[in-house]
Amino acid sequence: MQTLAGIVALNILHGGGKRTPALIQWLLEQDADVIVLSEWRNNANGMAIEAALKSSGYHVHSQDGTISNGVLIAAREPFDATTVTPPDAPVGVLLKAQWKGGLSVIGAYFPLEIHAKRRFFAACMEQSREHFDTPFLLVGDINTGCNEVDLEAGGTPFPGATEFVALTSGGLIDQWRLQHGMSAREYTWRSRQNGFRIDHAFGNKAFVSRYEPLQCDYDHSIREGKLSDHSALTLLLGSPSEDRRCKLGFADTPS
């Protein structure tokens, strides 16, 4: 049976640090078609991650990470990468990957501060409108959720929750809730007292239509094993009987 085409997103916590070799091993074990890493940094650990991915056949693009946390996207097939981060943003990155088959993916690392965060939401909404008719995915650490369902009782409310919820009015669909429903509760980052779901995948209708059946889940073993302070997000697309490269839009015909 063929492996499902997969997308893996993970905040690696301050660039990886001493955890980098174990993170590399875990990433390569996933055999994902697309990898999105937030809090990637342009330092020795970041270069080690990039080199390991390239040596395993991935094409890699990264953005920022020199003086602040950045984003890295790696994929089995070549892609064009452009930065769509709001101009002059001191913190946070939006890196867009595009494949010739039509798929566009924005790897995200959102800031915490509300005014900066609103600019990031506005940029993502603009990109969503631009790619209305083609498969589009926003994935990564959005540092926000819905205050009613994405934090434990007593947790500090999310700044930017209104803008987060408004993503759906822009035609984007929360892929985890699409599968698990509004009553489900899982948390991808924890304070000492409360859990928060802040790592997300939002796809448009064209994305859902092309890649159904979709399976979006969290791998909490990464956080629980202290490889990061975040859980990993995994997104499996389509049927095992379908060609992976065509399903992801990497090729126009099976090969």
Backbone bond lengths (Angstrom), bond angles and torsions (degrees), N, CA, C in turn:
res aa  C-N    CA-C-N  psi(-1)  N-CA   C-N-CA  omega(-1)  CA-C   N-CA-C  phi
1 M - - - 1.464 - - 1.531 109.08 -
2 Q 1.310 116.91 134.14 1.452 120.60 178.31 1.521 111.54 -70.27
3 T 1.317 115.92 148.98 1.454 120.82 174.13 1.526 109.30 -73.00
4 L 1.322 116.11 140.97 1.454 119.55 176.09 1.522 110.24 -66.09
5 A 1.317 115.74 143.96 1.456 119.39 172.63 1.516 108.38 -60.03
6 G 1.316 117.12 134.18 1.445 119.42 -172.20 1.512 114.35 -133.59
7 I 1.327 114.83 146.54 1.447 122.84 172.54 1.524 107.15 -121.49
8 V 1.326 116.26 130.80 1.459 121.94 178.91 1.517 108.31 -121.83
9 A 1.345 117.02 130.93 1.460 122.06 177.03 1.521 108.92 -125.86
10 L 1.335 115.94 136.33 1.460 120.35 -177.56 1.517 110.54 -152.72
11 N 1.324 116.35 132.23 1.460 122.35 166.96 1.520 106.69 -82.59
12 I 1.339 117.37 118.30 1.466 120.71 -171.16 1.527 113.58 -91.82
13 L 1.343 118.66 2.89 1.462 124.05 173.50 1.530 112.43 66.67
14 H 1.317 114.90 98.40 1.467 121.73 173.42 1.530 112.94 54.80
15 G 1.321 116.74 36.72 1.458 119.81 174.59 1.511 116.32 83.25
16 G 1.316 117.67 -3.89 1.464 120.03 176.19 1.515 114.88 109.27
17 G 1.345 116.86 -42.34 1.455 120.33 178.64 1.521 112.75 54.83
18 K 1.321 116.56 -141.34 1.464 121.77 -179.68 1.525 112.32 -67.75
19 R 1.322 116.22 -12.47 1.470 120.54 179.42 1.523 112.56 -82.01
20 T 1.323 117.07 -4.38 1.462 121.02 -172.22 1.523 114.16 -54.98
21 P 1.346 120.54 -48.70 1.473 118.43 179.62 1.530 113.00 -58.66
22 A 1.328 116.93 -40.84 1.464 119.35 179.05 1.523 111.19 -69.11
23 L 1.325 117.42 -36.76 1.459 120.63 176.24 1.525 110.85 -63.00
24 I 1.324 116.91 -43.61 1.466 120.61 178.33 1.517 110.19 -59.79
25 Q 1.317 116.92 -45.93 1.460 120.49 179.85 1.524 110.85 -59.40
26 W 1.337 116.52 -44.95 1.465 119.84 -179.60 1.522 110.72 -63.88
27 L 1.322 117.81 -44.34 1.460 121.36 -178.63 1.519 111.25 -60.25
28 L 1.321 116.80 -44.89 1.457 119.79 -178.52 1.528 111.29 -68.27
29 E 1.317 117.40 -32.07 1.460 120.80 178.09 1.527 112.34 -65.80
30 Q 1.329 117.20 -24.23 1.469 119.99 -178.66 1.526 112.35 -71.44
31 D 1.329 117.43 -23.99 1.456 122.14 -178.87 1.535 111.00 50.73
32 A 1.323 115.71 41.45 1.462 120.48 -177.78 1.518 110.74 -76.21
33 D 1.329 116.28 155.45 1.458 121.23 173.95 1.515 111.35 -82.21
34 V 1.327 116.36 -31.92 1.460 121.84 178.26 1.523 108.65 -135.07
35 I 1.331 116.68 134.01 1.461 122.64 177.36 1.519 108.35 -123.37
36 V 1.330 116.27 131.57 1.470 122.16 176.75 1.525 107.92 -121.92
37 L 1.325 116.52 119.11 1.459 121.83 -179.62 1.520 110.14 -115.98
38 S 1.312 117.19 123.80 1.457 121.01 171.69 1.523 109.57 -104.09
39 E 1.321 115.61 160.45 1.459 124.69 -169.27 1.526 111.36 61.43
40 W 1.339 116.26 24.99 1.467 120.62 168.45 1.526 108.33 -69.44
41 R 1.320 116.29 145.48 1.460 120.25 -179.79 1.519 111.05 -130.52
42 N 1.323 114.47 144.85 1.463 121.45 -179.27 1.530 109.36 -84.39
43 N 1.338 114.60 72.28 1.466 121.40 178.50 1.524 108.14 -140.65
44 A 1.316 117.44 -166.75 1.462 120.34 -176.00 1.525 111.54 -60.50
45 N 1.320 117.58 -40.94 1.462 119.86 179.32 1.519 111.36 -68.35
46 G 1.340 115.92 -40.97 1.455 119.22 176.89 1.514 112.25 -61.99
47 M 1.331 116.65 -40.62 1.457 120.40 178.29 1.529 111.34 -66.78
48 A 1.334 116.68 -33.52 1.466 119.96 177.80 1.524 110.60 -66.64
49 I 1.325 116.67 -41.23 1.463 120.25 177.09 1.523 110.44 -63.29
50 E 1.330 116.10 -46.81 1.464 120.20 -179.07 1.524 111.08 -61.95
51 A 1.336 117.12 -43.45 1.470 121.22 -179.04 1.526 111.04 -64.34
52 A 1.334 117.08 -40.53 1.462 120.32 -179.77 1.520 111.16 -65.22
53 L 1.318 116.39 -40.69 1.463 119.76 178.80 1.524 111.25 -66.30
54 K 1.323 116.65 -43.50 1.460 120.06 179.43 1.524 111.15 -63.16
55 S 1.319 116.85 -41.12 1.466 119.97 -179.13 1.525 111.68 -68.56
56 S 1.334 116.26 -18.00 1.468 120.69 177.25 1.524 112.18 -96.72
57 G 1.336 116.16 11.33 1.454 120.71 172.94 1.509 115.85 97.43
58 Y 1.317 118.09 6.96 1.462 120.35 179.77 1.529 111.58 -86.14
59 H 1.324 114.36 148.15 1.461 122.02 167.40 1.523 106.32 -94.42
60 V 1.323 117.52 135.35 1.460 121.06 -169.00 1.523 110.94 -130.23
61 H 1.347 115.45 135.51 1.455 122.30 168.76 1.526 107.32 -131.63
62 S 1.322 116.54 144.74 1.460 120.85 178.39 1.516 109.24 -137.82
63 Q 1.321 115.52 162.31 1.453 120.88 -178.63 1.518 110.12 -141.04
64 D 1.341 116.05 133.22 1.459 123.53 178.41 1.530 109.94 60.02
65 G 1.326 116.39 -146.85 1.449 119.37 -179.10 1.511 113.95 89.90
66 T 1.340 118.62 -1.29 1.457 120.41 -178.95 1.525 111.00 -81.70
67 I 1.331 116.97 -51.01 1.458 120.28 179.55 1.524 111.38 -112.07
68 S 1.313 117.37 -5.07 1.466 121.15 176.93 1.516 108.71 -151.41
69 N 1.323 115.92 176.33 1.456 120.12 -179.40 1.521 111.24 -67.94
70 G 1.323 116.04 138.39 1.451 121.85 -179.07 1.514 112.18 -120.13
71 V 1.330 115.62 -165.60 1.466 123.51 179.59 1.516 108.93 -131.64
72 L 1.317 116.34 138.76 1.463 122.96 173.45 1.516 108.44 -122.21
73 I 1.338 116.00 135.95 1.463 121.95 173.09 1.519 108.20 -121.57
74 A 1.317 115.93 131.65 1.457 122.35 176.86 1.525 108.89 -127.21
75 A 1.323 117.29 144.60 1.464 120.70 -179.15 1.510 110.21 -149.26
76 R 1.312 114.90 154.32 1.468 120.89 -179.88 1.523 112.03 -68.09
77 E 1.335 116.83 -28.45 1.454 121.43 -178.65 1.527 109.93 -115.19
78 P 1.351 117.85 150.73 1.470 120.72 -178.29 1.524 111.98 -59.09
79 F 1.321 115.33 149.25 1.461 120.29 178.50 1.520 109.10 -149.52
80 D 1.317 114.54 156.68 1.460 121.29 172.69 1.528 108.53 -90.00
81 A 1.323 116.36 141.04 1.457 120.43 -178.91 1.521 109.79 -126.14
82 T 1.321 115.56 135.79 1.457 121.94 176.28 1.521 109.18 -137.33
83 T 1.308 115.67 148.60 1.458 120.62 177.35 1.521 109.53 -89.64
84 V 1.325 116.12 128.22 1.464 120.71 176.96 1.528 110.07 -119.41
85 T 1.331 116.23 20.75 1.460 122.11 175.37 1.528 109.50 -60.75
86 P 1.325 118.48 137.92 1.469 119.44 176.01 1.528 111.14 -54.15
87 P 1.326 118.04 139.27 1.460 121.16 -177.43 1.528 112.16 -56.18
88 D 1.323 115.03 140.13 1.463 122.95 175.43 1.519 113.50 63.52
89 A 1.326 118.03 20.00 1.464 119.80 176.68 1.529 109.25 -70.77
90 P 1.339 118.91 119.80 1.471 120.20 -178.11 1.513 112.94 -74.40
91 V 1.326 117.23 -23.33 1.462 122.80 -178.28 1.516 108.10 -137.20
92 G 1.334 115.75 141.30 1.454 120.28 176.27 1.514 113.24 100.67
93 V 1.335 115.32 152.37 1.463 121.85 -177.50 1.533 109.44 -144.00
94 L 1.328 115.94 140.06 1.459 123.31 167.01 1.523 106.96 -123.98
95 L 1.315 117.34 111.30 1.457 122.99 -178.61 1.521 108.53 -114.51
96 K 1.337 116.39 121.22 1.464 121.01 -176.53 1.524 111.06 -102.50
97 A 1.327 115.41 128.90 1.460 122.97 174.68 1.520 108.68 -108.88
98 Q 1.343 116.25 137.98 1.460 121.05 179.33 1.524 109.99 -133.28
99 W 1.350 115.37 136.14 1.450 121.99 178.39 1.530 109.63 -111.90
100 K 1.315 115.33 156.82 1.459 120.08 -174.65 1.520 112.75 -64.63
101 G 1.338 116.94 -21.82 1.464 119.91 178.85 1.512 114.09 -78.44
102 G 1.344 117.75 -3.63 1.452 120.30 174.37 1.513 116.05 113.40
103 L 1.341 117.95 -14.95 1.455 120.55 -178.55 1.528 111.30 -73.43
104 S 1.343 116.23 135.15 1.460 122.93 172.82 1.518 108.61 -124.02
105 V 1.331 116.33 133.62 1.463 122.59 179.48 1.521 108.62 -129.18
106 I 1.328 116.50 127.03 1.455 120.88 171.90 1.517 108.48 -101.54
107 G 1.331 116.38 117.70 1.448 122.27 172.22 1.521 108.39 -86.26
108 A 1.336 116.87 125.02 1.457 120.66 -168.15 1.519 113.10 -119.48
109 Y 1.322 114.21 141.65 1.454 122.35 164.20 1.521 106.28 -136.59
110 F 1.332 116.05 102.95 1.469 122.17 -174.84 1.525 110.96 -84.22
111 P 1.334 116.82 147.57 1.467 120.58 171.90 1.524 110.43 -72.86
112 L 1.330 115.56 168.83 1.464 120.98 177.99 1.520 112.82 -91.10
113 E 1.314 116.99 -34.71 1.461 121.72 -174.22 1.526 110.26 -66.83
114 I 1.327 116.80 134.43 1.454 121.97 -167.43 1.527 113.28 -62.98
115 H 1.324 118.49 -43.24 1.463 119.32 -177.33 1.533 110.96 -67.12
116 A 1.331 116.43 -41.06 1.466 119.97 176.12 1.521 110.47 -65.58
117 K 1.327 115.99 -40.04 1.459 120.33 -178.44 1.530 111.31 -62.92
118 R 1.328 116.45 -38.56 1.467 119.71 179.35 1.520 111.10 -61.30
119 R 1.319 117.58 -36.68 1.464 120.67 177.58 1.524 110.85 -64.96
120 F 1.320 117.03 -35.49 1.461 120.60 178.22 1.523 110.81 -68.78
121 F 1.326 116.67 -42.23 1.463 119.12 176.30 1.529 110.77 -61.48
122 A 1.326 116.67 -42.01 1.469 120.14 179.64 1.522 110.70 -62.52
123 A 1.344 117.43 -40.64 1.462 120.98 179.11 1.525 110.79 -64.22
124 C 1.328 117.18 -39.66 1.465 120.39 179.51 1.523 111.50 -69.15
125 M 1.315 117.08 -37.20 1.458 120.06 176.34 1.527 110.58 -64.11
126 E 1.318 116.40 -40.62 1.463 119.94 177.57 1.522 111.07 -62.26
127 Q 1.334 116.93 -42.76 1.454 120.49 177.80 1.529 111.33 -65.15
128 S 1.314 116.59 -37.43 1.462 120.56 177.91 1.520 110.80 -61.20
129 R 1.331 116.14 -43.23 1.470 119.73 178.52 1.524 110.88 -65.62
130 E 1.321 116.54 -38.52 1.466 120.60 179.80 1.517 111.76 -63.01
131 H 1.337 116.72 -33.89 1.468 121.47 -176.72 1.527 111.49 -107.87
132 F 1.310 116.59 31.91 1.459 121.01 -174.43 1.524 112.35 -57.13
133 D 1.330 117.92 -38.18 1.459 121.61 -173.23 1.520 113.89 -95.94
134 T 1.306 118.12 0.47 1.460 121.74 -179.33 1.523 109.92 -127.77
135 P 1.333 118.09 154.87 1.468 120.28 -177.02 1.528 112.18 -59.03
136 F 1.324 114.89 128.49 1.463 121.84 -174.97 1.518 108.92 -138.43
137 L 1.330 116.21 134.44 1.467 121.91 -179.86 1.518 109.76 -134.21
138 L 1.323 116.05 130.60 1.461 124.01 169.96 1.519 106.34 -106.59
139 V 1.357 117.23 121.32 1.463 119.40 -173.82 1.524 109.99 -143.74
140 G 1.329 115.61 142.40 1.459 119.82 175.99 1.514 112.24 139.30
141 D 1.333 114.25 -157.95 1.461 122.18 -178.11 1.530 108.79 -89.09
142 I 1.322 116.19 102.56 1.459 121.70 -177.51 1.537 110.74 -92.97
143 N 1.331 116.51 -8.83 1.466 121.27 176.40 1.523 112.71 54.91
144 T 1.321 116.31 30.04 1.462 122.22 -177.25 1.522 108.45 -155.17
145 G 1.304 116.13 159.02 1.444 121.56 173.17 1.518 108.79 -157.27
146 C 1.318 115.69 -171.22 1.463 121.80 175.79 1.529 108.04 -88.58
147 N 1.317 116.82 126.53 1.467 120.24 -176.01 1.526 113.38 -63.75
148 E 1.325 117.42 -22.46 1.455 120.09 -178.52 1.531 112.90 -81.07
149 V 1.319 117.73 -29.51 1.471 118.58 -170.59 1.526 114.69 -132.29
150 D 1.324 118.98 -7.49 1.461 120.02 -173.27 1.525 114.30 -111.94
151 L 1.343 116.94 14.20 1.455 119.59 172.24 1.521 109.53 -144.03
152 E 1.331 114.49 151.15 1.455 119.52 179.48 1.529 110.68 -72.56
153 A 1.313 115.61 154.82 1.461 120.95 179.38 1.524 109.96 -54.71
154 G 1.322 115.83 132.87 1.454 120.74 -179.93 1.505 113.99 91.82
155 G 1.320 117.72 -9.48 1.452 121.04 179.27 1.521 111.47 -72.87
156 T 1.320 116.47 152.44 1.455 121.14 178.70 1.521 109.85 -65.66
157 P 1.325 119.05 127.21 1.468 121.02 -179.28 1.521 112.57 -58.10
158 F 1.312 115.73 149.45 1.461 121.51 179.36 1.520 111.37 -73.69
159 P 1.317 119.26 127.49 1.466 119.20 164.43 1.522 108.65 -73.23
160 G 1.305 117.15 133.83 1.456 120.52 -178.39 1.509 114.06 92.12
161 A 1.329 117.56 8.79 1.464 119.69 -178.76 1.525 111.81 -63.30
162 T 1.332 117.24 -33.36 1.466 120.27 178.36 1.518 110.54 -62.53
163 E 1.330 116.31 -44.46 1.474 120.88 178.78 1.528 110.80 -67.29
164 F 1.332 116.32 -35.66 1.463 120.51 177.45 1.523 110.52 -60.50
165 V 1.319 116.27 -49.65 1.464 120.76 -179.91 1.522 110.56 -63.62
166 A 1.342 116.76 -33.28 1.468 120.88 -177.91 1.519 112.64 -68.57
167 L 1.336 118.09 -14.37 1.469 119.11 175.89 1.524 111.00 -55.95
168 T 1.327 116.03 -34.62 1.466 118.94 -178.44 1.526 111.23 -67.86
169 S 1.336 117.20 -31.32 1.463 119.51 177.64 1.518 111.17 -71.59
170 G 1.337 116.25 -18.17 1.458 120.81 175.10 1.510 113.01 -89.11
171 G 1.333 116.67 10.23 1.461 120.75 175.28 1.511 114.87 91.83
172 L 1.338 118.05 9.58 1.461 120.81 179.86 1.530 110.28 -98.88
173 I 1.328 115.02 144.82 1.463 121.98 -173.97 1.516 108.89 -119.95
174 D 1.327 116.35 126.44 1.462 122.74 176.54 1.533 108.02 -66.90
175 Q 1.321 116.74 108.67 1.456 120.45 -172.59 1.523 113.28 -66.90
176 W 1.329 116.72 -32.56 1.467 119.11 178.54 1.520 110.25 -69.53
177 R 1.328 117.13 -44.41 1.465 119.30 179.41 1.526 111.90 -72.03
178 L 1.314 117.54 -28.26 1.467 120.61 175.22 1.522 109.70 -57.34
179 Q 1.322 116.74 -38.66 1.459 121.00 -179.48 1.523 112.71 -85.91
180 H 1.338 117.48 -41.09 1.464 120.79 -169.00 1.523 114.13 -101.12
181 G 1.332 118.18 -16.00 1.454 120.99 176.74 1.517 113.58 88.73
182 M 1.339 115.86 167.74 1.457 121.71 -174.75 1.518 113.19 -74.57
183 S 1.312 118.75 -18.08 1.464 120.14 -178.54 1.528 112.50 -86.75
184 A 1.315 117.52 -10.23 1.467 120.69 -177.48 1.518 110.79 -70.79
185 R 1.328 115.93 148.90 1.454 121.91 178.77 1.526 109.55 -135.73
186 E 1.321 116.11 117.12 1.466 122.61 169.61 1.516 106.81 -143.26
187 Y 1.331 115.83 152.51 1.462 120.16 -174.97 1.521 109.46 -130.24
188 T 1.335 115.64 135.24 1.464 120.23 -173.60 1.522 113.18 -103.24
189 W 1.322 116.91 -7.64 1.466 121.82 175.68 1.513 107.56 -148.11
190 R 1.332 117.02 142.45 1.457 120.62 -177.04 1.528 110.83 -129.68
191 S 1.335 115.19 136.24 1.458 120.31 164.52 1.535 106.68 -82.83
192 R 1.295 117.49 -171.10 1.465 119.17 178.13 1.519 111.87 -66.04
193 Q 1.337 116.82 -23.56 1.459 119.58 -173.89 1.519 114.80 -119.19
194 N 1.322 117.36 -25.28 1.465 118.82 -170.24 1.523 112.11 -135.65
195 G 1.331 114.17 155.97 1.453 121.06 176.76 1.519 111.31 -107.20
196 F 1.340 115.56 149.75 1.460 122.04 -177.89 1.531 108.75 -138.66
197 R 1.324 116.74 135.89 1.472 120.50 174.00 1.525 106.92 -97.33
198 I 1.340 116.43 103.66 1.462 120.97 -174.96 1.528 112.79 -122.50
199 D 1.325 117.47 -2.73 1.468 121.68 178.20 1.522 107.92 -106.60
200 H 1.328 116.39 125.94 1.463 119.89 -166.48 1.521 112.70 -140.06
201 A 1.332 113.84 161.78 1.462 122.41 169.97 1.522 107.73 -133.08
202 F 1.330 116.47 118.71 1.465 122.60 178.29 1.527 108.39 -117.72
203 G 1.323 116.49 118.48 1.457 121.28 177.32 1.512 111.41 -115.44
204 N 1.332 116.96 152.98 1.464 119.44 177.22 1.530 110.49 -85.20
205 K 1.316 116.34 179.21 1.464 120.09 -177.16 1.525 111.65 -64.18
206 A 1.325 116.75 -35.05 1.463 119.37 177.95 1.525 110.93 -65.10
207 F 1.319 117.05 -36.09 1.468 121.65 176.86 1.522 110.31 -64.34
208 V 1.323 116.64 -49.30 1.459 120.68 -179.08 1.524 110.63 -62.10
209 S 1.336 116.48 -41.99 1.462 120.47 -178.16 1.526 111.91 -63.74
210 R 1.341 116.31 -41.95 1.463 118.77 -177.29 1.521 111.77 -72.85
211 Y 1.336 117.66 -37.31 1.467 119.71 -167.36 1.519 114.94 -107.23
212 E 1.346 118.18 6.84 1.459 117.19 176.62 1.529 110.27 -67.63
213 P 1.339 118.38 149.39 1.459 127.28 -1.57 1.530 111.93 -74.58
214 L 1.317 115.74 140.50 1.453 122.43 -177.99 1.528 109.95 -105.17
215 Q 1.323 115.04 144.95 1.456 119.91 175.28 1.522 108.11 -133.05
216 C 1.313 116.97 110.59 1.459 122.70 -177.84 1.528 108.65 -116.23
217 D 1.336 116.26 121.99 1.460 120.91 -176.12 1.528 110.24 -141.26
218 Y 1.333 114.66 169.47 1.460 121.67 174.97 1.523 109.27 -113.88
219 D 1.324 115.10 138.72 1.455 121.40 174.26 1.526 106.91 -103.98
220 H 1.322 116.30 101.91 1.459 120.98 -176.49 1.521 112.99 -82.11
221 S 1.327 116.83 -8.95 1.468 119.17 -178.76 1.527 111.66 -63.18
222 I 1.327 117.25 -28.50 1.467 120.63 178.84 1.521 110.28 -64.90
223 R 1.315 116.62 -46.42 1.469 120.80 178.83 1.527 111.35 -70.75
224 E 1.316 116.32 -44.88 1.465 119.88 -177.84 1.523 111.86 -66.44
225 G 1.350 116.57 -30.38 1.458 120.64 177.01 1.521 113.68 -87.40
226 K 1.339 116.11 3.28 1.467 123.57 175.35 1.535 113.54 64.69
227 L 1.342 116.15 27.54 1.461 119.21 169.66 1.523 110.27 -76.51
228 S 1.332 116.34 -21.79 1.457 123.22 174.87 1.521 106.85 -157.11
229 D 1.338 116.55 172.06 1.463 119.11 172.34 1.529 110.75 -94.67
230 H 1.330 117.06 3.35 1.460 122.98 177.83 1.523 109.95 -115.49
231 S 1.317 116.17 151.60 1.457 121.55 167.32 1.527 108.73 -80.89
232 A 1.314 116.24 154.06 1.465 121.19 176.99 1.528 110.00 -86.00
233 L 1.326 115.30 147.94 1.459 121.80 173.80 1.517 108.33 -105.03
234 T 1.333 116.54 131.47 1.461 121.15 177.68 1.520 109.33 -122.21
235 L 1.308 115.64 137.18 1.463 121.54 -178.14 1.515 108.18 -130.96
236 L 1.321 116.44 112.86 1.457 122.75 178.55 1.515 108.75 -103.60
237 L 1.327 115.60 136.85 1.455 120.99 -169.01 1.511 111.50 -122.90
238 G 1.322 116.36 128.87 1.448 120.81 169.05 1.511 114.67 79.61
239 S 1.303 114.72 -167.05 1.460 122.94 -175.44 1.525 110.94 -98.28
240 P 1.341 118.16 145.86 1.466 120.59 176.74 1.522 113.65 -59.33
241 S 1.337 117.60 -21.68 1.461 120.33 -178.43 1.518 112.74 -78.76
242 E 1.334 117.79 -11.18 1.455 121.19 -176.03 1.530 111.10 -92.25
243 D 1.313 114.87 149.56 1.454 120.07 177.64 1.525 110.27 -66.12
244 R 1.323 117.21 126.76 1.468 121.29 -174.43 1.530 111.52 -61.20
245 R 1.333 116.43 -44.73 1.460 120.36 -173.90 1.525 110.56 -66.23
246 C 1.314 117.03 -39.54 1.461 119.54 178.48 1.525 110.69 -71.52
247 K 1.307 116.70 -38.38 1.457 119.84 -177.41 1.522 110.66 -61.81
248 L 1.312 117.33 -38.11 1.452 120.08 179.71 1.521 113.28 -83.75
249 G 1.327 116.76 -0.65 1.466 118.17 -178.88 1.501 112.59 81.95
250 F 1.336 117.48 16.99 1.459 120.79 179.03 1.519 111.81 -79.25
251 A 1.337 117.39 -22.24 1.457 120.70 -178.26 1.513 108.22 -143.93
252 D 1.331 116.21 152.74 1.456 120.48 -179.11 1.529 111.67 -85.17
253 T 1.319 117.12 -25.85 1.454 121.41 178.79 1.516 109.22 -135.69
254 P 1.339 118.42 154.22 1.462 120.76 179.81 1.518 110.96 -57.52
255 S 1.328 116.01 146.32 1.469 121.20 176.09 1.500 110.37 -135.85
